[in-house]
């Protein structure tokens, strides 16, 4: 039986026009770190490395462990010394990022090493790693539209909703790309926008 974690995990469900407060469990990811505008070779190389490794992991898991699953969508963490670069001026050159792809918790370091060894031609293969992200309490919503139109939604999340609930931002801005950018009209892109939070008093 093939598992689709998008349907199994509540963290991969969000509502447009609604900010939900959720608890995200620790999850395992393929990760590649970088800096700067995502419309660059470095970010493209990260994507062109993560998915070949992700599919090799899937096939190793299916063949050797008899545990099959749907490869998860691209995700990314974004942060900057000046968070206004996300909500107002959108200066992408100031952004740091970690490209992500979630993998099942049964993926071992040994299986990961073998998948990496099987993809030597991937352009950023020396930068990929396997790690755990523990975000805990988060606020998230579904954004429909171009990435460049996220600013007002994030401003409302950061400056209005989060403070109004007695919360403060922690961790890094997280995006989950539910649409294939290569085949989807920008106006119809579906992206989960997530921000880890904690009580303002802690």
RODO-2510 file (C-alpha; in nm, 4 decimals, decimal comma):
residues 202
     n   res          X          Y          Z
     1     x     0,0000     0,0000     0,0000
     2     x     0,1406     0,3374    -0,1052
     3     x     0,1256     0,6059     0,1662
     4     x     0,0517     0,9673     0,0741
     5     x     0,1669     1,1745     0,3717
     6     x    -0,0118     1,4837     0,2384
     7     x    -0,3324     1,3015     0,3288
     8     x    -0,2005     1,1445     0,6489
     9     x    -0,0518     1,4525     0,8183
    10     x    -0,2710     1,7477     0,9237
    11     x     0,0292     1,9784     0,8791
    12     x    -0,0157     1,9462     0,5013
    13     x    -0,3715     2,0816     0,5073
    14     x    -0,4451     2,4554     0,5154
    15     x    -0,7371     2,6858     0,4377
    16     x    -0,7325     2,9907     0,2159
    17     x    -0,8211     3,3124     0,3986
    18     x    -0,7944     3,1463     0,7406
    19     x    -0,5002     3,1410     0,9810
    20     x    -0,4934     2,8109     1,1690
    21     x    -0,2847     2,7419     1,4792
    22     x    -0,1540     2,3852     1,4583
    23     x     0,1052     2,1608     1,6230
    24     x     0,3538     2,0160     1,3759
    25     x     0,5347     1,6979     1,4860
    26     x     0,9098     1,6532     1,4296
    27     x     0,9584     1,5482     1,0666
    28     x     1,2551     1,4231     0,8636
    29     x     1,3682     1,6078     0,5524
    30     x     1,6206     1,6101     0,2767
    31     x     1,7812     1,9552     0,3124
    32     x     2,0022     2,1874     0,1061
    33     x     2,1014     2,5324     0,2365
    34     x     2,1602     2,8443     0,0299
    35     x     2,1355     3,2224     0,0075
    36     x     1,9799     3,4772    -0,2257
    37     x     1,7087     3,5085    -0,4871
    38     x     1,5370     3,1755    -0,5596
    39     x     1,5408     3,2666    -0,9303
    40     x     1,9080     3,1716    -0,9458
    41     x     2,1212     2,8725    -1,0407
    42     x     2,1961     2,7869    -0,6752
    43     x     1,8288     2,7342    -0,5907
    44     x     1,7663     2,5535    -0,9184
    45     x     2,0582     2,3220    -0,8477
    46     x     1,9129     2,2457    -0,5050
    47     x     1,5798     2,1403    -0,6565
    48     x     1,7591     1,9412    -0,9282
    49     x     1,9394     1,7497    -0,6528
    50     x     1,6673     1,6970    -0,3945
    51     x     1,4214     1,5201    -0,6233
    52     x     1,6613     1,2661    -0,7783
    53     x     1,7698     1,1677    -0,4267
    54     x     1,4069     1,1631    -0,3056
    55     x     1,3037     0,9217    -0,5827
    56     x     1,6044     0,6962    -0,5248
    57     x     1,5072     0,6811    -0,1566
    58     x     1,1500     0,5953    -0,2474
    59     x     1,2579     0,3087    -0,4730
    60     x     1,5063     0,1753    -0,2157
    61     x     1,2318     0,1832     0,0475
    62     x     0,9840     0,0078    -0,1801
    63     x     1,2272    -0,2582    -0,2998
    64     x     1,4143    -0,3378     0,0206
    65     x     1,1723    -0,2450     0,2984
    66     x     0,8486    -0,3106     0,1069
    67     x     0,7249     0,0314     0,2198
    68     x     0,6060     0,2511    -0,0654
    69     x     0,5079     0,6174    -0,0464
    70     x     0,4337     0,9200    -0,2624
    71     x     0,7305     1,1563    -0,2962
    72     x     0,6384     1,4750    -0,1140
    73     x     0,6282     1,8244    -0,2673
    74     x     0,9095     2,0765    -0,2525
    75     x     0,9227     2,2887     0,0617
    76     x     1,1568     2,5625     0,1799
    77     x     1,2513     2,7595     0,4870
    78     x     1,3154     3,1310     0,4328
    79     x     1,4677     3,3880     0,6637
    80     x     1,6531     3,7184     0,6655
    81     x     1,8146     3,9551     0,9120
    82     x     1,5404     4,2013     0,8125
    83     x     1,2038     4,0245     0,7987
    84     x     1,0508     4,3207     0,6134
    85     x     1,2269     4,1804     0,3066
    86     x     0,9411     3,9252     0,2997
    87     x     0,6445     4,1531     0,3607
    88     x     0,7227     4,4925     0,2093
    89     x     1,0195     4,5458    -0,0218
    90     x     1,0488     4,1713    -0,1122
    91     x     1,4269     4,2058    -0,1572
    92     x     1,5016     3,8456    -0,2466
    93     x     1,8765     3,9039    -0,2568
    94     x     1,8651     3,9278     0,1245
    95     x     1,6971     3,5921     0,1759
    96     x     1,8569     3,2792     0,3185
    97     x     1,6893     2,9485     0,2459
    98     x     1,6837     2,5759     0,3045
    99     x     1,5184     2,3667     0,0338
   100     x     1,3306     2,0705     0,1842
   101     x     1,1647     1,7439     0,0914
   102     x     0,9934     1,5404     0,3636
   103     x     1,0819     1,1712     0,3902
   104     x     0,9348     0,8979     0,6129
   105     x     1,0786     0,8456     0,9591
   106     x     1,1870     0,4944     0,8636
   107     x     1,4485     0,6355     0,6215
   108     x     1,7820     0,5611     0,7873
   109     x     2,1151     0,7394     0,7470
   110     x     2,2433     0,4304     0,5674
   111     x     1,9572     0,4362     0,3164
   112     x     2,0123     0,8089     0,2636
   113     x     2,3856     0,7570     0,2003
   114     x     2,3068     0,4949    -0,0608
   115     x     2,0563     0,7191    -0,2364
   116     x     2,3121     1,0007    -0,2477
   117     x     2,5783     0,7663    -0,3849
   118     x     2,3341     0,6664    -0,6600
   119     x     2,2920     1,0294    -0,7769
   120     x     2,6515     1,1524    -0,8304
   121     x     2,5517     1,3656    -1,1293
   122     x     2,3130     1,5867    -0,9264
   123     x     2,4543     1,9435    -0,9278
   124     x     2,4404     2,0080    -0,5506
   125     x     2,4903     1,6520    -0,4284
   126     x     2,7736     1,7542    -0,1949
   127     x     2,5393     1,9933    -0,0099
   128     x     2,2448     1,7633     0,0600
   129     x     2,1858     1,6329     0,4113
   130     x     1,9212     1,4445     0,6081
   131     x     1,7854     1,6190     0,9163
   132     x     1,4908     1,6611     1,1507
   133     x     1,2837     1,9783     1,1777
   134     x     1,0841     2,0255     1,4986
   135     x     0,8609     2,3309     1,4472
   136     x     0,5981     2,2628     1,7143
   137     x     0,3234     2,5262     1,7413
   138     x     0,2729     2,7072     1,4081
   139     x     0,0348     2,9414     1,2291
   140     x    -0,0398     2,8548     0,8679
   141     x    -0,2686     2,9426     0,5807
   142     x    -0,3148     2,8523     0,2143
   143     x    -0,2073     3,1151    -0,0378
   144     x    -0,3546     3,0987    -0,3873
   145     x    -0,1595     3,2951    -0,6465
   146     x     0,1857     3,4129    -0,7401
   147     x     0,4705     3,3932    -0,4911
   148     x     0,5211     3,7673    -0,5401
   149     x     0,1697     3,8288    -0,4038
   150     x     0,2438     3,6686    -0,0657
   151     x     0,3567     3,9941     0,0995
   152     x     0,0146     4,1209     0,2207
   153     x    -0,0817     3,7744     0,3502
   154     x     0,2433     3,7461     0,5457
   155     x     0,2081     4,1003     0,6780
   156     x    -0,1371     4,0151     0,8127
   157     x    -0,0070     3,6917     0,9652
   158     x     0,3038     3,8493     1,1221
   159     x     0,1716     4,1888     1,2281
   160     x    -0,1950     4,1239     1,3074
   161     x    -0,2973     3,7627     1,3636
   162     x     0,0044     3,6365     1,5596
   163     x     0,0179     3,9285     1,8095
   164     x    -0,3615     3,9237     1,8467
   165     x    -0,3416     3,5643     1,9741
   166     x    -0,0760     3,6464     2,2340
   167     x     0,1921     3,4799     2,0239
   168     x     0,5328     3,5759     1,8890
   169     x     0,7244     3,4477     1,5888
   170     x     0,9987     3,1898     1,6358
   171     x     1,1884     2,9796     1,3870
   172     x     1,1829     3,0376     1,0123
   173     x     0,9158     3,1154     0,7551
   174     x     0,8138     2,7876     0,5902
   175     x     0,6507     2,7364     0,2503
   176     x     0,5069     2,4151     0,1077
   177     x     0,4578     2,4164    -0,2694
   178     x     0,1516     2,2062    -0,3469
   179     x     0,1525     2,2998    -0,7175
   180     x     0,4032     2,2155    -0,9896
   181     x     0,5387     2,5583    -1,0836
   182     x     0,6421     2,4252    -1,4260
   183     x     0,2828     2,3375    -1,5203
   184     x     0,0643     2,5774    -1,3198
   185     x    -0,0503     2,9293    -1,4022
   186     x     0,1014     3,1629    -1,1388
   187     x    -0,2482     3,2839    -1,0455
   188     x    -0,3421     2,9257    -0,9503
   189     x    -0,0356     2,8256    -0,7489
   190     x    -0,1268     2,6711    -0,4118
   191     x     0,1258     2,7344    -0,1345
   192     x     0,1015     2,6682     0,2383
   193     x     0,2559     2,9582     0,4327
   194     x     0,3688     2,8571     0,7824
   195     x     0,5272     3,0445     1,0719
   196     x     0,6424     2,8771     1,3964
   197     x     0,5231     3,0643     1,7043
   198     x     0,5403     3,0595     2,0848
   199     x     0,3534     3,2338     2,3647
   200     x     0,4490     3,6000     2,3793
   201     x     0,5208     3,5562     2,7491
   202     x     0,7903     3,2929     2,6992
***
